[in-house]
Amino acid sequence: MWWIVAGVAIVLGLPLLVALLLLVLFNHLRIHYAHFIERIFEENPLFITPHGKPHPAAEDVRFPTADGLTLAGCYFKAPGPRCGVVLFGIEFGSDRWSCHAYGEHLIAAGYDLFAYEPRNHGESDKEPGLEAIHWSMDRDIVDARAALAYLKSRPDADPRGVGLFGISKGAGAGILSAASEPYVRCAVTDGMFAVRTTVVPFMRKWITVYNKSYFIQGLLPAWYYARLARLAIRRVSRRRGAKFPDLEPALRRFGRPLLMIHGEADAYIRPDMARQLFEIAGTRPKDLWLIPGAKHNQGLNVAGDEYRRRVREFFDRHLAVRDTSSMH
């Protein structure tokens, strides 16, 4: 009977041994590898960021945030009867005037277009001690909610709600703020990315630089990398005095029409990362358009007329109302 007892001991002890080994390995990685994640997380990539020029047709506006800062925005009115209002979220390092290149065709088609600069961007107030970074922060949610509050407060506010059109970081911040805000009726995103679905795949790549063990590289599950990533990001959060919320739960809750646009040649936010976010999105209808040959945030430059057509048709289906009562 000794072999039965030994077998039972092995069966019962093996999970404990595996758990102990994983715990020891996690502690090793925490000490020797987590600081590499922190450093890479904080490095701003070299994105090509568009900038525009002040436009005479725009209303240049200022509005407050809930924590006492003042943000800069610009509001373009449609030349004829209005069929909807679109809130534009700029990409990291850009300015509010860049919205015109993306939205000129929407204005001509009857949409008001509003863009704003979050704190520490352009002419908006700077928060002392806060350094802007390409990941969405808790402050970006505050600023996006302030932009929505401003649109609600305008004398010509659309009581039906608005559409969201966000680029890269502006898309993520918009979805984070819109998840619990039904005033946002639908969303178009271009180059959207999240912390977990971006960092964890890159960790598998980064770790090969510092550890050549196939066991560590290939056999550790994604949740294990995710735990290590969260540890490193919490350290960054404490150091910077800012939080980096997960986009995935907000995207799962969004529940409204969604058009995700992404560059198929994007080497930073790879197409597989975009597909993973798309699968997470708990919404119908939803559509993912991967633009062949387009790098990060370069879809408009590559696809041009088709890009404009798809965006306009999306808002025509899910946002527009076309009647004379919508004139402002």
Beta strands, then each sheet from edge to edge (+ up, - down):
strand 1: 58-64
strand 2: 70-76
strand 3: 84-89
strand 4: 111-117
strand 5: 162-167
strand 6: 184-190
strand 7: 258-263
strand 8: 286-291
sheet 1: 1+ 2- 4+ 3+ 5+ 6+ 7+ 8+
end
